[in-house]
Amino acid sequence: MIPIFRGQVLKGVLQVDTRFYSWLSTLEGQEVDVIVRKKRKQRSLQQNRYYHGVIIKILADHCGYSPEEMHEALKEKFLGTQERDKHGLIKMKSTAVLSKDEFIQYTNEVIRWAAENLTVYIPDPHLVDF
């Protein structure tokens, strides 16, 4: 697993925690890729509760799946796969890596698909207690 380190750019200099340098030292002598991007807003706990407690629950009950099976099926349908790992196994894209806006788009696509293809109504978050 590759860790993600948070930092801040001040006057053109990257400020990071010392753990970053400890990790960097494990790569001594190797070529590396460096990616620096603006921090993305992560989805909220409330979004997560709505997704698992409302969307996944309703669809799993309707389809006869366990919540875990439903979550995996939706990830495959709407997020696709990332790649095959070194063993040839397919790595599914995780919802955890989605930004707040990407997660909203994902849940909206799931809700629309459920209505159009399964005739399943999923209430808006402000209309249900979860």
HUMODA-V433773 format. One record per residue. N is the residue number from 0. RES is the residue in one small letter. OMEGA is omega in whole degrees, 0 to 359 (none if undefined). BURIAL is b if it has 16 or more other C-alpha atoms within 10 Angstrom, else e. Layout:
# HUMODA-V433773
n->[N	N]
res->[RES	RES]
omega->[OMEGA	OMEGA]
burial->[BURIAL	BURIAL]
This chain:
# HUMODA-V433773
n->[0	1	2	3	4	5	6	7	8	9	10	11	12	13	14	15	16	17	18	19	20	21	22	23	24	25	26	27	28	29	30	31	32	33	34	35	36	37	38	39	40	41	42	43	44	45	46	47	48	49	50	51	52	53	54	55	56	57	58	59	60	61	62	63	64	65	66	67	68	69	70	71	72	73	74	75	76	77	78	79	80	81	82	83	84	85	86	87	88	89	90	91	92	93	94	95	96	97	98	99	100	101	102	103	104	105	106	107	108	109	110	111	112	113	114	115	116	117	118	119	120	121	122	123	124	125	126	127	128	129]
res->[m	i	p	i	f	r	g	q	v	l	k	g	v	l	q	v	d	t	r	f	y	s	w	l	s	t	l	e	g	q	e	v	d	v	i	v	r	k	k	r	k	q	r	s	l	q	q	n	r	y	y	h	g	v	i	i	k	i	l	a	d	h	c	g	y	s	p	e	e	m	h	e	a	l	k	e	k	f	l	g	t	q	e	r	d	k	h	g	l	i	k	m	k	s	t	a	v	l	s	k	d	e	f	i	q	y	t	n	e	v	i	r	w	a	a	e	n	l	t	v	y	i	p	d	p	h	l	v	d	f]
omega->[180	182	174	180	178	179	179	177	178	180	176	181	179	177	180	178	180	178	177	182	175	179	181	181	178	182	182	176	182	171	182	169	178	178	175	180	176	179	179	177	177	179	183	176	179	176	181	178	179	181	184	186	181	185	183	182	181	182	178	178	181	185	182	179	168	177	180	179	181	179	180	180	180	177	181	183	189	181	181	181	178	186	173	179	184	178	181	179	181	176	179	175	182	174	182	181	180	174	179	180	178	179	176	179	179	182	177	177	179	181	179	179	180	180	185	187	182	189	178	178	175	184	175	183	181	180	184	176	181	none]
burial->[e	e	e	e	e	e	e	e	e	e	e	e	e	e	e	e	e	e	e	e	e	e	e	e	e	e	e	e	e	e	e	e	e	e	e	e	e	e	e	e	e	e	b	e	e	e	b	e	e	b	b	b	e	b	b	b	b	b	b	b	e	e	e	e	e	e	b	e	e	b	b	b	e	b	b	e	e	e	b	e	e	e	e	e	e	e	e	e	e	e	e	e	b	e	b	e	e	b	b	b	e	e	b	e	e	b	b	e	e	b	b	e	e	b	e	e	e	e	e	e	e	b	e	e	e	e	e	e	e	e]
